[in-house]
Amino acid sequence: MKKFRLFTFVMVLVLSLGGTTAFAEVVKGSASVGVFNRYIFRGYEIGTDSIVIQPVLSISYKGFSITHWSNIDSTQHATQSFSPANGDEKSLNETDLTLSYTYMSDKFSLTFGYIYYGTKYTDETEELFISAGYDVITKPILTIYRDITSYPGTYINLSLSHSEKIYKDITVDLGISASYFIGDGGYWKTYKASAGNYTGEKYNAFHDGTVKVGFTIPVANNLSVQPVAQYWFPLSDKAKRTVNGFSYNPNGKLDDTFVTGINLSLSF
């Protein structure tokens, strides 16, 4: 809770300073809300058979950014990765805080950051990350995330994306991504059939892949609507494996999954 009080103080301070002309010229912000048919995190299905609402607020200043993200599930249900204590009820079950700094040089960008995951469905945790991108037609971005608290491990993700105008200022937005996961904490031991429990080798595998397609439709000054569809899938047998009915991966097996929804975004 202290982290979120600090976040609130910082946001109020930033918005207050934004009233000055000099500061307002360099501070940027965005707010959005997404509504989707399920919540998928790195291939793991957290919310399903309901509506999830995901509001986001972000402020940046001279390369520094602070972002607040939440997930609200209209009706919680158990999934292969989530067993809610109180099912069949509405819940604000995750609130994340991201702090980052981005260095730009011509078409190259390098971002360093910290993420606090305020999750109700599992232990809260923290990550550090570094991301490198290059502004060419496919916009490749390589990001490495390192959990430093509850679930020590490294998640490596490579993504490609491209937007193309199709009518006036309306764009079609395409994206693909692939990841590799390296679990090195005790939590990541896999299911061992001979022992009947999670005492096997630590989970280490090509993990999840995604294919995304959407549209960005401007509806007013700095305001746009973005319908989107995503296809998530496991990248290896280890990621989707079950052993005697149990997931080989202690966090739950990955399935082929479709996500559809819409974002409403405002920049300021």
C-alpha positions, 0 to 999 in steps of 0.5 A: 500500500505504501507504494501506491500512496507514493504513486498517488503523491507523484501523480498529483505532483506531476499533474499540479506542475503540469499547470505551469507553461514550461513544464506542460510543454515537455510533460506528456500523458495518456489514459486508456481503458480496455474491455476484453473477453479474458485476461492473458498474462505471458500466455497464462489465462488469469481471467476467462468466461467474463468481462475484464476491464483494464484502465491505464494512466501514464505520465512521462517527462524527459524520458522518465515515465510512471504508469498505473495499470489495473485489472477488474474482472466482472466475474472471477472463474478458476482457470489453469493458472488461477484459483480465486478464493471467492469465485463468481464475484467482481474483483479488482484483482491486480494493480501494477505500477511501472517506473521507467527511463528511456534513452533515445538516439536516432532510431535506437531506444533503450529503456530501463524499468521497474514493475511492482505487481499488486496481485490478489490472486498470487503473491505480490512481486517485483521485476526489473527490465531492460528493453531495446528497440529500433525504429524501422518498418517492423519495429523490433523490440527485445525486452528482458524481465527479471523477477527479483522478489517472489518468483525468481526467473527471467522472461525474454520477449521479442516483438515485431509490429507495424501500422499502415494507414488504410483510410484517411487516419485509420490504421491497421495494426499488426504484431507478433511476439515470441518469448523464452522463460528461464526459471531459477527459483525453487518455485519453478520446479516442474511436476515429476511423475515418479514423485507425484509432486513438483520436485523436477527440474526447473522450468526452462523453455520457449514459452508463449507466442502471440499474433495480434491484429487491430485498428486505430480509429481516431474519433476526436482530437487525441482520442481514438478507438482500437478494436483488437484481436489476439491469438496466444499459443504455447511455443513448446511441448514443455509450455503446454505439457501435462503429466498425469493430469497435472501441469508440468509447469508449476504456474499452469499449462498454456493453451491456444487462446483468443482474446478480443476487445476494444481500447479507448485511448486519450493522449494529452 
